[in-house]
Amino acid sequence: MAKEIFKAGTMIYPLPAVMVSCGSTPDEYNIITVAWTGTINTNPPMCYISVRPGRHSHAIIKKNMAFVINLTTEKLAAATDWCGVKSGKDFNKFQEMGLSAEMALKVKAPIIVESPVNIECKVTEIKTLGSHDMFIAEVINVHGDSSLINPKTGTFLFSKSKPISYMHGYYYAIGKRIGRFGFSVKKNKQKRSIEQRKKQN
């Protein structure tokens, strides 16, 4: 397989495209769209977002040491993009995008009601990295749309919410499922079991 060489850069894709909400009071509420985000620990549950210091939300998050990660969907794609392009200095993003804000239960930040999953995050550390500051946070609480919860198993049906991802400047709908965690091992076990039965016969 032939390879081309690129200059060092951010080439880890696809990424989640999330709307991060912040602000301790309605007059401070804001939304910033972030792709530099992810899980970093299981116990305690922890995640991060990376934000440029010049962004309007940076100072709000730093002041309150809290934010909410709101997962996005195909229906929210336009709002997700708009909130990433426009500045909260100039617009009330909740009003402009027709989004509903409700104060989170455990952190000083609002949730976006229209989002299927809202992850309340308490900042534990801020790392200055260069172009961005990384806000490392502990997940304090999670809200999930009750209509997307499997009544039999209690699991959240992420695919049913039609989530979107971000890849190299573009937003994408999630494609078809190709396997479950551990499917490669299960496949090998089934293959070995078939081979063993053949030998026995």
C-alpha positions in Angstrom: 0.0 0.0 0.0 1.6 3.3 -1.1 1.6 6.2 1.4 1.7 9.9 1.0 3.4 12.1 3.6 1.5 15.0 5.2 2.8 17.6 7.6 2.1 16.9 11.2 -1.5 17.8 12.0 -4.8 16.7 13.5 -5.8 13.7 11.4 -7.6 11.6 13.9 -11.1 11.3 12.4 -14.1 10.9 12.7 -14.8 12.8 15.9 -18.0 13.7 17.7 -19.4 17.1 16.9 -20.9 18.3 20.2 -22.5 21.4 21.4 -21.0 22.5 24.7 -23.3 24.8 26.8 -22.0 27.0 29.6 -23.0 29.9 31.9 -24.3 30.1 35.4 -27.2 32.5 34.7 -29.5 33.0 31.7 -27.7 36.2 30.7 -24.4 34.3 30.5 -25.7 31.2 28.8 -23.7 30.3 25.7 -23.1 27.4 23.3 -19.8 26.5 21.6 -19.5 23.7 19.1 -16.5 21.4 19.8 -15.0 18.5 18.0 -11.9 18.3 20.2 -13.6 16.2 22.9 -13.6 12.7 24.2 -13.5 10.2 27.1 -10.3 10.0 29.1 -11.2 7.8 32.2 -13.7 5.3 33.3 -13.6 5.4 37.1 -14.3 8.2 37.9 -15.9 9.0 34.6 -13.9 11.8 33.0 -13.8 13.6 29.7 -12.3 16.7 28.1 -12.9 19.6 25.7 -10.2 21.7 24.1 -11.1 25.4 23.5 -9.2 28.3 22.1 -8.6 31.0 24.7 -10.0 33.6 22.4 -13.4 32.0 22.2 -16.3 33.6 24.2 -17.1 30.4 26.0 -13.5 29.9 27.3 -13.8 32.6 29.9 -17.3 31.5 31.0 -16.2 27.9 31.5 -13.0 29.0 33.3 -15.1 31.2 35.6 -17.7 28.6 36.5 -15.4 25.5 36.2 -18.3 23.7 34.6 -19.9 22.8 31.2 -22.4 20.4 29.6 -21.6 18.3 26.6 -24.8 18.0 24.5 -24.7 15.2 21.9 -25.9 16.2 18.5 -28.1 14.7 15.8 -29.0 15.0 12.2 -31.9 17.2 13.2 -29.5 19.5 15.2 -26.8 19.6 12.5 -27.6 23.2 11.3 -27.7 24.5 14.9 -24.4 22.6 15.6 -22.7 24.3 12.7 -24.2 27.8 13.4 -23.1 27.7 17.0 -19.6 26.9 15.9 -19.4 29.7 13.4 -21.1 32.5 15.3 -19.8 34.1 18.6 -21.8 34.4 21.8 -20.5 37.9 22.1 -22.8 38.9 19.3 -25.7 36.5 19.5 -27.9 34.7 22.0 -27.4 31.3 20.5 -30.3 29.6 22.3 -32.7 32.2 21.0 -31.3 32.3 17.5 -31.4 28.5 17.0 -34.7 28.0 18.9 -33.1 25.8 21.5 -34.4 25.4 25.0 -32.1 25.9 28.0 -32.6 24.3 31.4 -30.2 24.6 34.3 -28.3 21.4 34.9 -28.9 19.6 38.2 -25.4 19.4 39.5 -23.2 22.0 37.7 -23.4 25.7 36.9 -24.3 25.4 33.3 -27.5 24.9 31.2 -28.4 21.7 29.2 -29.8 21.9 25.7 -33.2 20.2 26.1 -33.4 19.2 22.4 -30.2 17.2 22.6 -30.7 13.4 23.3 -27.9 13.2 25.9 -26.6 16.0 28.2 -23.4 15.3 30.1 -22.8 17.5 33.1 -19.1 18.1 33.6 -17.1 19.6 36.5 -13.7 21.0 35.5 -10.9 19.5 37.6 -7.9 20.8 35.7 -7.0 23.2 32.8 -4.0 22.4 30.7 -2.5 25.1 28.4 -1.3 23.3 25.4 -0.7 25.9 22.7 -3.5 26.9 20.4 -6.1 25.4 22.8 -6.6 25.0 26.5 -7.8 21.5 27.6 -10.5 21.5 30.2 -10.3 18.1 32.0 -13.5 17.3 33.8 -15.3 14.8 35.9 -18.7 13.6 34.6 -21.1 14.5 37.5 -24.5 13.7 35.9 -26.0 12.5 32.6 -29.5 13.2 31.2 -30.9 10.8 28.5 -34.1 11.2 26.4 -36.5 8.7 27.9 -37.9 7.9 24.4 -34.5 6.5 23.4 -34.1 4.1 26.3 -34.7 0.4 25.7 -37.4 -0.5 28.3 -36.2 -4.1 28.6 -32.5 -3.5 29.0 -32.3 0.1 30.2 -29.7 0.8 27.6 -29.6 4.0 25.6 -30.4 3.6 21.9 -27.7 5.9 20.5 -28.2 4.9 16.8 -32.0 5.7 17.1 -31.1 9.3 17.9 -29.3 9.6 14.5 -26.0 11.1 15.8 -23.6 13.0 13.6 -19.8 13.1 13.5 -17.2 15.6 12.2 -14.4 14.7 9.8 -11.9 17.1 8.2 -14.3 20.1 7.9 -17.5 18.1 7.2 -20.4 16.7 9.2 -21.5 13.1 8.5 -24.4 10.9 9.5 -23.4 7.7 11.2 -23.4 4.7 8.9 -24.6 1.1 9.4 -23.4 -1.1 12.3 -20.7 -3.6 11.3 -20.1 -5.4 14.5 -20.4 -5.4 18.3 -17.4 -5.0 20.7 -15.6 -8.3 20.8 -17.2 -9.6 17.6 -13.8 -10.6 16.1 -13.0 -12.9 19.1 -16.5 -14.4 19.0 -16.1 -15.1 15.3 -12.8 -16.9 16.0 -14.4 -18.9 18.8 -17.3 -20.0 16.5 -14.8 -20.9 13.8 -12.7 -23.0 16.2 -15.9 -24.7 17.5 -16.9 -25.6 14.0 -13.4 -27.0 13.2 -13.5 -29.0 16.4 -16.9 -30.5 15.6 -15.6 -31.5 12.1 -12.6 -33.3 13.6 -14.9 -35.2 16.0 -17.0 -36.3 13.1 
